Structures are given as structure tokens and as C-alpha cells.
Amino acid sequence: MTDFIKSPLNYTGNKYRILDQIEEFFPKQINQMIDLFCGGATVGINVDCNKTIFIDKNEKVINLLHFISKQNFDSFLSECEKIITNYSLSYSYKYGYKTYRQKCSNLKDNNGLKDFNKEGFYRLRNDYNSLKDKNTSEANIMLYMLMVYGFNNDIRFNRNEEFNLPIGKTDLNKNNVNKIRIFIEKAGRKNISFVCASFTDNNFSRFLKGTDFVYMDPPYLIGDAVYNSSWNTEMEKALLVFIDSLMEKKINFALSNVIRKVGKINEPLTDWCSIHSNQIQIEKIKYHYRSASYHKIVRNANEEEVLIFNREYANEN
């Protein structure tokens, strides 16, 4: 693989910028791959294999990815344009950024198009949160547009399952349109499926039938991102037991994780790596996601991100 594509979802911690580092350690030939903790599906959509199963326990994200993957680009863009019209939002892709920026109240601030889109964005957010069924075509397009116009182009829900990100600086611009177009085209050429599930589910083994490679990018036990807060030592150990089961089944795997950060050590993982030192290979990753908003406080932290994988295919590359 040489030409990697970006996910249409700006998912925190996505691996686009390090794909070239981790992809070289994947098996050269893959029949069926599972992209576990798939997030925005960045890794799986870029791997060459006969079938890819994207699995994540975030139902709204999985439903949105599945919905987008089945769309006709022109029709999808047309639906987005209807929302832009209905909520009086800016549309840089068609009319240019300056058209709307000059209409903002303070042209010297660094808030981009916040001022122009503020009223329409919050009306859209309220209307989306009022929907009883969040898995309709209408709901998925609204969610996509909330992400595009929302803070940091991210997706986040509160405990009441309401989208709760504030207004962001950008809009449906050339970059976002290109990402959605290329993703739809790529998804249409691949044999893919999207599943809302967790590796801890009792019937998860059904997804392993026919699978010969599992890539995992779980929340990091010693990470700073908001989505890591639900991950604890118990979950980390459960995942390592799951990886043990993959090795017993002779299913190739690769795990992205952080071993050390700001004086912290992921002890369950380091202990596991020590026990399995003759079965696995560990490669350090150079990129530290320093541009991520959640990382600003510890931007100079000594972080050791790694890719861990089994030796069965490490020696074949």
C-alpha cells in the first residue's frame, strides 16, 4: 500500500499519520481482517485483504460509517447541501471561505467561521438530539454535519446520549468533501462490514471464523484522551487474555499501545510482553500525536508508543 486515504471522521487518535510505520509489519497476504476498536476505520480501509470487519462498541459511530460506506457520493452531498440551506450554514466548498469569514463580527479573532455558523449549528444539534431514532438516514446525515461543523470535527456524546460538542471553526470545505468522496469510492470497491460489538462479548468468537489477522487500537491505559477514561486495568488485562486466545488459535495480530508516558508505565502490558518475549516483536512508533488538543498540556512528554505483533509473520516480511 502506498496511497493511504483519510477517514471522513476525524476520530481522536486515528492512525493515518503513522500508517506507513505500522503497515509494513502487517502480514503480506490477508484473507479476512478484523479492525478492532476501529474508530474512524482509518486502518482497515487502507489494508489490502479479501474482507474487512470493522468492530467498535460505539454504536453511533459504527452506524454512521456503515451508512456512509453505502452512499452514492452525489446524492450524499445533495443531502448535506439541504442541511446547509435549512440551517443557514456556511459552505466553503462551493462558495469559498472568504465569502463567510468577511460576514463574521470580529475579523481579527482566530475563531474561523464560528460566528457565522453558531445559530444554525445549535439548532441542528437540538434537532438531532430530539430525534427518537438515531439510526435513520436523516439522523446519520445530521450527525455527519454536526461533526463537520463541530469543535475539532469530532464526535462526542454525553451520558444522555446527546451530541454535546460546541460549534467549531470550519465547515463543509474542500478537504471534508474530498475525504467523504474518496472514502465512499474506496468502500465501494472493498468487501467490508461494520459491527457494533466488544471483544468481551460472549459470542465474539463468531467473528474470528475465517479471520487470519486482527489489528487492535484500544484506548490507552496511560493515555490522556477523554475516551480513555472508560478504560481501566481490568479491561487492559482482559484484552491481553483475548490476545492470548488469538495466539492459541494461530491468528496473527498487531496491537497499538503506549508503554511509557510522563513517568507512567503500562505495567499489565509490559509484564505481558516480558512473559511472551519469545513470541512477539515490539516496534517503536515515532509520531506522538502532539497536534491533538488533548495532548497540549504534556506536549513534550516522553511517550513511548509501540506496535506489538506476533513473530510468526514478523520474520516473513
GIRATA-V285590 format. One record per pair of residues at least 24 apart in sequence whose C-alpha atoms are under 10 Angstrom apart, sorted by the first residue. I is the first residue (numbers start at 1). J is the second residue. D is the distance in whole Angstrom. If there is no record, write none. Layout:
i:I j:J d:D
i:I j:J d:D
This chain:
i:1 j:46 d:8
i:1 j:47 d:7
i:1 j:48 d:7
i:2 j:46 d:9
i:3 j:46 d:8
i:4 j:42 d:9
i:4 j:43 d:9
i:4 j:45 d:9
i:4 j:46 d:6
i:4 j:47 d:9
i:5 j:42 d:8
i:5 j:43 d:9
i:5 j:45 d:8
i:5 j:46 d:7
i:5 j:179 d:8
i:5 j:182 d:7
i:5 j:183 d:7
i:5 j:186 d:9
i:6 j:40 d:9
i:6 j:41 d:9
i:6 j:42 d:6
i:6 j:43 d:9
i:6 j:45 d:9
i:6 j:46 d:9
i:6 j:176 d:10
i:6 j:178 d:9
i:6 j:179 d:6
i:6 j:180 d:9
i:6 j:182 d:8
i:6 j:183 d:7
i:7 j:39 d:10
i:7 j:40 d:6
i:7 j:41 d:6
i:7 j:42 d:5
i:7 j:43 d:9
i:7 j:45 d:8
i:7 j:46 d:10
i:7 j:65 d:9
i:7 j:176 d:10
i:7 j:179 d:7
i:7 j:180 d:8
i:7 j:182 d:9
i:7 j:183 d:7
i:7 j:184 d:10
i:8 j:40 d:7
i:8 j:41 d:9
i:8 j:42 d:9
i:8 j:65 d:9
i:8 j:68 d:9
i:8 j:144 d:9
i:8 j:147 d:10
i:8 j:148 d:9
i:8 j:153 d:10
i:8 j:175 d:10
i:8 j:176 d:7
i:8 j:177 d:9
i:8 j:178 d:9
i:8 j:179 d:5
i:8 j:180 d:5
i:8 j:181 d:9
i:8 j:182 d:9
i:8 j:183 d:7
i:8 j:184 d:9
i:9 j:39 d:8
i:9 j:40 d:5
i:9 j:41 d:8
i:9 j:42 d:9
i:9 j:61 d:9
i:9 j:64 d:9
i:9 j:65 d:8
i:9 j:144 d:8
i:9 j:147 d:8
i:9 j:148 d:8
i:9 j:153 d:8
i:9 j:154 d:7
i:9 j:155 d:8
i:9 j:176 d:9
i:9 j:179 d:9
i:9 j:180 d:9
i:10 j:39 d:9
i:10 j:40 d:7
i:10 j:42 d:10
i:10 j:147 d:8
i:10 j:148 d:9
i:10 j:152 d:8
i:10 j:153 d:6
i:10 j:154 d:6
i:10 j:155 d:8
i:10 j:176 d:10
i:11 j:38 d:10
i:11 j:39 d:6
i:11 j:40 d:5
i:11 j:41 d:9
i:11 j:42 d:9
i:11 j:61 d:10
i:11 j:152 d:10
i:11 j:153 d:8
i:11 j:154 d:6
i:11 j:155 d:7
i:12 j:39 d:8
i:12 j:40 d:9
i:12 j:152 d:9
i:12 j:153 d:10
i:12 j:154 d:7
i:12 j:155 d:9
i:12 j:225 d:8
i:12 j:226 d:9
i:12 j:227 d:9
i:12 j:289 d:9
i:12 j:292 d:8
i:12 j:293 d:9
i:12 j:294 d:9
i:13 j:39 d:9
i:13 j:40 d:9
i:13 j:217 d:9
i:13 j:218 d:10
i:13 j:219 d:9
i:13 j:220 d:10
i:13 j:225 d:8
i:13 j:227 d:10
i:13 j:288 d:10
i:13 j:289 d:7
i:13 j:292 d:8
i:14 j:38 d:9
i:14 j:39 d:7
i:14 j:40 d:7
i:14 j:41 d:8
i:14 j:42 d:7
i:14 j:43 d:8
i:14 j:217 d:9
i:14 j:289 d:9
i:15 j:39 d:10
i:15 j:40 d:9
i:15 j:41 d:9
i:15 j:42 d:7
i:15 j:43 d:7
i:15 j:217 d:9
i:15 j:256 d:9
i:15 j:287 d:10
i:15 j:289 d:9
i:16 j:41 d:10
i:16 j:42 d:6
i:16 j:43 d:7
i:16 j:46 d:9
i:17 j:287 d:8
i:17 j:288 d:10
i:17 j:289 d:9
i:18 j:43 d:10
i:18 j:285 d:8
i:18 j:286 d:8
i:18 j:287 d:7
i:18 j:288 d:9
i:18 j:289 d:10
i:19 j:43 d:7
i:19 j:46 d:9
i:19 j:47 d:10
i:21 j:283 d:9
i:21 j:284 d:9
i:21 j:285 d:7
i:21 j:286 d:8
i:21 j:287 d:9
i:21 j:307 d:9
i:22 j:254 d:9
i:22 j:255 d:10
i:22 j:256 d:9
i:22 j:283 d:9
i:22 j:284 d:10
i:22 j:285 d:8
i:22 j:306 d:9
i:22 j:307 d:7
i:22 j:308 d:10
i:23 j:47 d:8
i:23 j:254 d:10
i:24 j:314 d:10
i:24 j:317 d:8
i:25 j:254 d:8
i:25 j:281 d:10
i:25 j:283 d:9
i:25 j:307 d:9
i:25 j:308 d:9
i:25 j:309 d:8
i:25 j:310 d:10
i:25 j:313 d:8
i:25 j:314 d:7
i:25 j:315 d:10
i:25 j:316 d:9
i:25 j:317 d:7
i:26 j:213 d:8
i:26 j:214 d:10
i:26 j:215 d:9
i:26 j:252 d:9
i:26 j:253 d:8
i:26 j:254 d:7
i:26 j:309 d:8
i:26 j:310 d:10
i:26 j:313 d:8
i:26 j:314 d:8
i:26 j:317 d:8
i:27 j:212 d:9
i:27 j:213 d:8
i:27 j:252 d:8
i:27 j:253 d:9
i:27 j:254 d:10
i:27 j:312 d:9
i:27 j:313 d:6
i:27 j:314 d:8
i:27 j:316 d:8
i:27 j:317 d:7
i:28 j:313 d:8
i:28 j:316 d:8
i:28 j:317 d:7
i:29 j:212 d:9
i:29 j:213 d:10
i:30 j:211 d:9
i:30 j:212 d:7
i:30 j:213 d:7
i:30 j:252 d:10
i:31 j:210 d:8
i:31 j:211 d:7
i:31 j:212 d:6
i:31 j:213 d:8
i:32 j:191 d:10
i:32 j:192 d:10
i:32 j:207 d:10
i:32 j:208 d:9
i:32 j:209 d:9
i:32 j:210 d:6
i:32 j:211 d:5
i:32 j:212 d:6
i:32 j:213 d:7
i:32 j:214 d:9
i:33 j:192 d:10
i:33 j:207 d:10
i:33 j:208 d:9
i:33 j:210 d:9
i:33 j:211 d:6
i:33 j:212 d:6
i:33 j:213 d:5
i:33 j:214 d:6
i:33 j:215 d:8
i:33 j:252 d:10
i:33 j:253 d:9
i:34 j:192 d:10
i:34 j:193 d:10
i:34 j:194 d:10
i:34 j:207 d:8
i:34 j:208 d:8
i:34 j:211 d:7
i:34 j:212 d:9
i:34 j:213 d:6
i:34 j:214 d:5
i:34 j:215 d:6
i:34 j:216 d:8
i:34 j:253 d:9
i:35 j:194 d:10
i:35 j:213 d:9
i:35 j:214 d:6
i:35 j:215 d:5
i:35 j:216 d:6
i:35 j:217 d:8
i:36 j:195 d:10
i:36 j:197 d:9
i:36 j:198 d:8
i:36 j:199 d:8
i:36 j:214 d:7
i:36 j:215 d:6
i:36 j:216 d:5
i:36 j:217 d:7
i:36 j:218 d:8
i:36 j:255 d:10
i:37 j:196 d:10
i:37 j:197 d:9
i:37 j:198 d:8
i:37 j:199 d:9
i:37 j:215 d:9
i:37 j:216 d:6
i:37 j:217 d:6
i:37 j:218 d:6
i:37 j:219 d:8
i:38 j:62 d:9
i:38 j:194 d:9
i:38 j:195 d:10
i:38 j:215 d:9
i:38 j:216 d:8
i:38 j:217 d:7
i:38 j:218 d:9
i:39 j:65 d:9
i:39 j:217 d:9
i:39 j:218 d:9
i:40 j:64 d:10
i:40 j:65 d:8
i:41 j:65 d:8
i:41 j:194 d:10
i:42 j:183 d:10
i:43 j:215 d:8
i:43 j:216 d:10
i:43 j:217 d:9
i:44 j:192 d:9
i:44 j:214 d:10
i:44 j:215 d:8
i:45 j:183 d:8
i:45 j:186 d:8
i:45 j:187 d:7
i:45 j:190 d:8
i:45 j:192 d:9
i:46 j:183 d:10
i:46 j:186 d:9
i:46 j:187 d:10
i:48 j:190 d:9
i:49 j:190 d:9
i:49 j:191 d:9
i:49 j:192 d:10
i:49 j:213 d:10
i:50 j:190 d:8
i:50 j:191 d:7
i:50 j:192 d:9
i:51 j:190 d:7
i:51 j:191 d:5
i:51 j:192 d:6
i:51 j:193 d:8
i:51 j:210 d:10
i:51 j:211 d:9
i:52 j:190 d:8
i:52 j:191 d:6
i:52 j:192 d:5
i:52 j:193 d:7
i:52 j:194 d:9
i:52 j:211 d:9
i:52 j:213 d:10
i:52 j:214 d:10
i:53 j:191 d:9
i:53 j:192 d:6
i:53 j:193 d:5
i:53 j:194 d:6
i:53 j:195 d:7
i:53 j:207 d:8
i:53 j:208 d:10
i:53 j:211 d:9
i:53 j:214 d:9
i:54 j:192 d:7
i:54 j:193 d:6
i:54 j:194 d:5
i:54 j:195 d:6
i:54 j:196 d:8
i:54 j:197 d:10
i:54 j:215 d:10
i:55 j:193 d:9
i:55 j:194 d:6
i:55 j:195 d:5
i:55 j:196 d:6
i:55 j:197 d:6
i:55 j:198 d:8
i:55 j:199 d:9
i:55 j:207 d:10
i:55 j:216 d:10
i:56 j:194 d:8
i:56 j:195 d:7
i:56 j:196 d:5
i:56 j:197 d:6
i:56 j:198 d:7
i:56 j:199 d:9
i:56 j:218 d:10
i:57 j:195 d:8
i:57 j:196 d:5
i:57 j:197 d:5
i:57 j:198 d:6
i:57 j:199 d:9
i:58 j:195 d:10
i:58 j:196 d:7
i:58 j:197 d:8
i:58 j:198 d:9
i:59 j:134 d:10
i:59 j:135 d:9
i:59 j:194 d:10
i:59 j:195 d:8
i:59 j:196 d:5
i:59 j:197 d:8
i:60 j:134 d:8
i:60 j:135 d:8
i:60 j:139 d:10
i:60 j:140 d:8
i:60 j:143 d:9
i:60 j:155 d:9
i:60 j:156 d:10
i:60 j:157 d:10
i:60 j:161 d:10
i:60 j:196 d:9
i:61 j:140 d:9
i:61 j:143 d:9
i:61 j:144 d:10
i:61 j:155 d:8
i:61 j:156 d:10
i:61 j:194 d:10
i:61 j:196 d:9
i:62 j:193 d:10
i:62 j:194 d:6
i:62 j:195 d:7
i:62 j:196 d:6
i:62 j:197 d:10
i:63 j:134 d:9
i:63 j:135 d:7
i:63 j:136 d:9
i:63 j:137 d:10
i:63 j:140 d:8
i:63 j:194 d:8
i:63 j:195 d:8
i:63 j:196 d:8
i:64 j:134 d:10
i:64 j:135 d:8
i:64 j:136 d:10
i:64 j:137 d:9
i:64 j:139 d:9
i:64 j:140 d:6
i:64 j:141 d:8
i:64 j:143 d:8
i:64 j:144 d:8
i:64 j:194 d:10
i:65 j:140 d:9
i:65 j:144 d:10
i:65 j:183 d:10
i:65 j:184 d:10
i:65 j:187 d:10
i:65 j:193 d:10
i:65 j:194 d:8
i:66 j:140 d:10
i:66 j:187 d:10
i:66 j:192 d:9
i:66 j:193 d:7
i:66 j:194 d:6
i:66 j:195 d:9
i:67 j:135 d:9
i:67 j:136 d:9
i:67 j:137 d:7
i:67 j:140 d:7
i:67 j:141 d:9
i:67 j:184 d:10
i:67 j:194 d:10
i:68 j:137 d:10
i:68 j:140 d:8
i:68 j:141 d:9
i:68 j:144 d:9
i:68 j:180 d:8
i:68 j:181 d:10
i:68 j:183 d:8
i:68 j:184 d:7
i:68 j:187 d:9
i:69 j:180 d:9
i:69 j:183 d:7
i:69 j:184 d:5
i:69 j:185 d:8
i:69 j:186 d:9
i:69 j:187 d:6
i:69 j:188 d:7
i:69 j:190 d:10
i:69 j:192 d:9
i:69 j:193 d:9
i:69 j:194 d:10
i:70 j:184 d:7
i:70 j:185 d:10
i:70 j:187 d:8
i:70 j:188 d:7
i:71 j:180 d:10
i:71 j:181 d:10
i:71 j:184 d:7
i:71 j:185 d:9
i:71 j:187 d:10
i:71 j:188 d:9
i:72 j:181 d:9
i:72 j:184 d:7
i:72 j:185 d:9
i:72 j:188 d:9
i:73 j:177 d:9
i:73 j:180 d:8
i:73 j:181 d:6
i:73 j:182 d:9
i:73 j:183 d:10
i:73 j:184 d:7
i:73 j:185 d:8
i:74 j:181 d:9
i:76 j:137 d:10
i:76 j:141 d:8
i:76 j:180 d:9
i:76 j:181 d:9
i:76 j:184 d:10
i:77 j:141 d:10
i:77 j:172 d:10
i:77 j:177 d:8
i:77 j:180 d:9
i:77 j:181 d:9
i:79 j:137 d:10
i:79 j:138 d:9
i:79 j:141 d:7
i:79 j:142 d:9
i:80 j:141 d:7
i:80 j:142 d:8
i:80 j:144 d:9
i:80 j:145 d:7
i:80 j:172 d:9
i:81 j:145 d:10
i:81 j:172 d:9
i:83 j:120 d:10
i:83 j:124 d:8
i:83 j:138 d:10
i:83 j:141 d:9
i:83 j:142 d:8
i:83 j:145 d:8
i:84 j:117 d:10
i:84 j:120 d:9
i:84 j:121 d:10
i:84 j:124 d:10
i:84 j:145 d:9
i:84 j:171 d:10
i:84 j:172 d:9
i:85 j:120 d:10
i:86 j:120 d:8
i:86 j:124 d:9
i:87 j:117 d:9
i:87 j:119 d:8
i:87 j:120 d:5
i:87 j:121 d:7
i:87 j:122 d:9
i:87 j:123 d:7
i:87 j:124 d:7
i:88 j:116 d:9
i:88 j:117 d:7
i:88 j:118 d:10
i:88 j:119 d:9
i:88 j:120 d:6
i:88 j:121 d:9
i:89 j:113 d:9
i:89 j:116 d:7
i:89 j:117 d:5
i:89 j:118 d:9
i:89 j:119 d:9
i:89 j:120 d:6
i:89 j:121 d:7
i:89 j:124 d:10
i:89 j:149 d:9
i:89 j:171 d:8
i:89 j:172 d:9
i:90 j:114 d:10
i:90 j:116 d:7
i:90 j:117 d:7
i:90 j:120 d:9
i:90 j:149 d:9
i:90 j:170 d:9
i:90 j:171 d:6
i:90 j:172 d:8
i:90 j:173 d:9
i:91 j:170 d:10
i:91 j:171 d:6
i:91 j:172 d:6
i:91 j:173 d:7
i:91 j:174 d:9
i:92 j:170 d:9
i:92 j:171 d:7
i:92 j:172 d:6
i:92 j:173 d:5
i:92 j:174 d:7
i:92 j:175 d:10
i:93 j:171 d:8
i:93 j:172 d:6
i:93 j:173 d:4
i:93 j:174 d:5
i:93 j:175 d:8
i:93 j:176 d:9
i:93 j:177 d:7
i:93 j:178 d:10
i:94 j:172 d:9
i:94 j:173 d:8
i:94 j:174 d:8
i:95 j:173 d:9
i:96 j:173 d:8
i:96 j:174 d:9
i:97 j:170 d:9
i:97 j:171 d:9
i:97 j:172 d:10
i:97 j:173 d:8
i:97 j:174 d:10
i:110 j:169 d:9
i:111 j:167 d:10
i:111 j:168 d:8
i:111 j:169 d:6
i:111 j:170 d:9
i:112 j:168 d:8
i:112 j:169 d:5
i:112 j:170 d:6
i:112 j:171 d:9
i:113 j:149 d:9
i:113 j:167 d:9
i:113 j:168 d:8
i:113 j:169 d:5
i:113 j:170 d:6
i:113 j:171 d:8
i:114 j:149 d:9
i:114 j:150 d:9
i:114 j:151 d:9
i:114 j:166 d:10
i:114 j:167 d:6
i:114 j:168 d:6
i:114 j:169 d:5
i:114 j:170 d:7
i:114 j:171 d:9
i:115 j:167 d:9
i:115 j:168 d:10
i:115 j:169 d:9
i:116 j:169 d:10
i:117 j:149 d:8
i:117 j:150 d:10
i:117 j:167 d:8
i:117 j:168 d:9
i:117 j:169 d:9
i:117 j:170 d:9
i:117 j:171 d:9
i:118 j:149 d:9
i:118 j:150 d:10
i:118 j:166 d:9
i:118 j:167 d:6
i:118 j:168 d:9
i:118 j:169 d:10
i:119 j:167 d:9
i:120 j:149 d:10
i:120 j:167 d:10
i:121 j:145 d:9
i:121 j:146 d:7
i:121 j:149 d:7
i:121 j:150 d:8
i:121 j:166 d:9
i:121 j:167 d:7
i:121 j:168 d:9
i:122 j:146 d:9
i:122 j:150 d:10
i:122 j:164 d:10
i:122 j:165 d:10
i:122 j:166 d:8
i:122 j:167 d:8
i:125 j:150 d:9
i:125 j:162 d:9
i:125 j:163 d:7
i:125 j:164 d:8
i:125 j:165 d:9
i:125 j:166 d:9
i:125 j:167 d:10
i:126 j:162 d:9
i:126 j:163 d:9
i:126 j:164 d:10
i:128 j:162 d:8
i:128 j:163 d:8
i:129 j:157 d:10
i:129 j:160 d:10
i:129 j:161 d:8
i:129 j:162 d:5
i:129 j:163 d:7
i:129 j:164 d:9
i:130 j:162 d:9
i:134 j:161 d:10
i:145 j:171 d:9
i:145 j:172 d:8
i:146 j:171 d:10
i:147 j:171 d:9
i:147 j:172 d:10
i:148 j:172 d:6
i:148 j:173 d:9
i:148 j:176 d:8
i:152 j:292 d:9
i:152 j:293 d:8
i:156 j:226 d:10
i:156 j:227 d:9
i:199 j:238 d:9
i:199 j:239 d:8
i:199 j:242 d:7
i:200 j:235 d:9
i:200 j:238 d:8
i:200 j:239 d:8
i:200 j:242 d:8
i:205 j:245 d:10
i:208 j:246 d:9
i:208 j:249 d:9
i:208 j:251 d:9
i:210 j:251 d:10
i:211 j:251 d:7
i:211 j:252 d:9
i:212 j:246 d:9
i:212 j:249 d:9
i:212 j:250 d:8
i:212 j:251 d:5
i:212 j:252 d:6
i:212 j:253 d:8
i:213 j:246 d:9
i:213 j:250 d:9
i:213 j:251 d:6
i:213 j:252 d:5
i:213 j:253 d:5
i:213 j:254 d:8
i:214 j:243 d:9
i:214 j:246 d:8
i:214 j:251 d:7
i:214 j:252 d:6
i:214 j:253 d:5
i:214 j:254 d:6
i:214 j:255 d:8
i:214 j:309 d:10
i:215 j:252 d:9
i:215 j:253 d:6
i:215 j:254 d:5
i:215 j:255 d:6
i:215 j:256 d:8
i:215 j:309 d:9
i:216 j:243 d:10
i:216 j:253 d:8
i:216 j:254 d:6
i:216 j:255 d:5
i:216 j:256 d:6
i:216 j:257 d:9
i:216 j:307 d:10
i:216 j:308 d:10
i:217 j:254 d:9
i:217 j:255 d:6
i:217 j:256 d:5
i:217 j:257 d:7
i:217 j:307 d:10
i:218 j:255 d:8
i:218 j:256 d:7
i:218 j:257 d:7
i:219 j:256 d:9
i:219 j:257 d:8
i:219 j:258 d:10
i:220 j:256 d:9
i:220 j:257 d:6
i:220 j:258 d:6
i:220 j:259 d:9
i:220 j:266 d:9
i:220 j:305 d:10
i:221 j:257 d:8
i:221 j:258 d:8
i:221 j:259 d:9
i:221 j:264 d:10
i:221 j:265 d:9
i:221 j:266 d:7
i:221 j:267 d:10
i:221 j:268 d:9
i:221 j:269 d:9
i:222 j:257 d:9
i:222 j:258 d:7
i:222 j:259 d:8
i:222 j:260 d:8
i:222 j:261 d:7
i:222 j:262 d:9
i:222 j:263 d:10
i:222 j:264 d:7
i:222 j:265 d:7
i:222 j:266 d:6
i:222 j:267 d:10
i:222 j:303 d:10
i:223 j:257 d:9
i:223 j:258 d:8
i:223 j:259 d:10
i:223 j:260 d:10
i:223 j:261 d:8
i:223 j:262 d:10
i:223 j:264 d:10
i:223 j:266 d:10
i:223 j:294 d:10
i:223 j:295 d:9
i:223 j:303 d:10
i:224 j:261 d:10
i:224 j:294 d:7
i:224 j:295 d:7
i:224 j:296 d:10
i:224 j:297 d:9
i:224 j:298 d:9
i:225 j:292 d:9
i:225 j:293 d:9
i:225 j:294 d:6
i:225 j:295 d:7
i:226 j:294 d:8
i:233 j:266 d:9
i:233 j:267 d:9
i:233 j:268 d:7
i:233 j:269 d:10
i:234 j:268 d:9
i:236 j:266 d:9
i:236 j:267 d:10
i:236 j:268 d:7
i:236 j:269 d:8
i:237 j:268 d:6
i:237 j:269 d:8
i:237 j:272 d:9
i:239 j:269 d:10
i:240 j:268 d:8
i:240 j:269 d:8
i:240 j:272 d:7
i:240 j:273 d:10
i:241 j:272 d:10
i:243 j:309 d:10
i:243 j:310 d:10
i:244 j:272 d:10
i:244 j:276 d:9
i:246 j:310 d:10
i:247 j:279 d:9
i:247 j:310 d:8
i:247 j:312 d:10
i:250 j:310 d:9
i:250 j:312 d:9
i:251 j:310 d:9
i:251 j:312 d:10
i:252 j:309 d:8
i:252 j:310 d:6
i:252 j:311 d:9
i:252 j:312 d:7
i:252 j:313 d:7
i:252 j:314 d:10
i:253 j:280 d:10
i:253 j:308 d:8
i:253 j:309 d:6
i:253 j:310 d:6
i:253 j:311 d:10
i:253 j:312 d:10
i:253 j:313 d:9
i:254 j:280 d:10
i:254 j:281 d:10
i:254 j:282 d:10
i:254 j:307 d:7
i:254 j:308 d:6
i:254 j:309 d:4
i:254 j:310 d:7
i:255 j:282 d:10
i:255 j:306 d:8
i:255 j:307 d:6
i:255 j:308 d:5
i:255 j:309 d:6
i:255 j:310 d:10
i:256 j:282 d:10
i:256 j:283 d:10
i:256 j:284 d:10
i:256 j:285 d:9
i:256 j:305 d:7
i:256 j:306 d:6
i:256 j:307 d:5
i:256 j:308 d:7
i:256 j:309 d:9
i:257 j:284 d:10
i:257 j:285 d:10
i:257 j:304 d:9
i:257 j:305 d:6
i:257 j:306 d:6
i:257 j:307 d:7
i:257 j:308 d:8
i:258 j:284 d:9
i:258 j:285 d:9
i:258 j:303 d:7
i:258 j:304 d:6
i:258 j:305 d:4
i:258 j:306 d:6
i:258 j:307 d:9
i:259 j:284 d:10
i:259 j:303 d:8
i:259 j:304 d:6
i:259 j:305 d:6
i:259 j:306 d:7
i:260 j:301 d:10
i:260 j:302 d:8
i:260 j:303 d:6
i:260 j:304 d:5
i:260 j:305 d:8
i:260 j:306 d:10
i:261 j:298 d:9
i:261 j:301 d:7
i:261 j:302 d:6
i:261 j:303 d:4
i:261 j:304 d:6
i:261 j:305 d:9
i:262 j:298 d:8
i:262 j:300 d:9
i:262 j:301 d:5
i:262 j:302 d:6
i:262 j:303 d:7
i:262 j:304 d:10
i:263 j:301 d:9
i:263 j:302 d:8
i:263 j:303 d:9
i:264 j:302 d:10
i:264 j:303 d:9
i:265 j:303 d:10
i:265 j:304 d:10
i:273 j:308 d:9
i:276 j:310 d:9
i:277 j:310 d:10
i:277 j:311 d:10
i:278 j:310 d:9
i:278 j:311 d:8
i:279 j:309 d:9
i:279 j:310 d:6
i:279 j:311 d:6
i:279 j:312 d:8
i:280 j:308 d:7
i:280 j:309 d:5
i:280 j:310 d:4
i:280 j:311 d:5
i:280 j:312 d:8
i:280 j:313 d:10
i:280 j:314 d:8
i:281 j:306 d:10
i:281 j:307 d:8
i:281 j:308 d:6
i:281 j:309 d:5
i:281 j:310 d:6
i:281 j:311 d:6
i:281 j:312 d:10
i:281 j:313 d:10
i:281 j:314 d:7
i:281 j:315 d:10
i:282 j:306 d:6
i:282 j:307 d:6
i:282 j:308 d:5
i:282 j:309 d:7
i:282 j:310 d:9
i:282 j:311 d:10
i:282 j:314 d:10
i:283 j:307 d:5
i:283 j:308 d:7
i:283 j:309 d:9
i:284 j:308 d:9
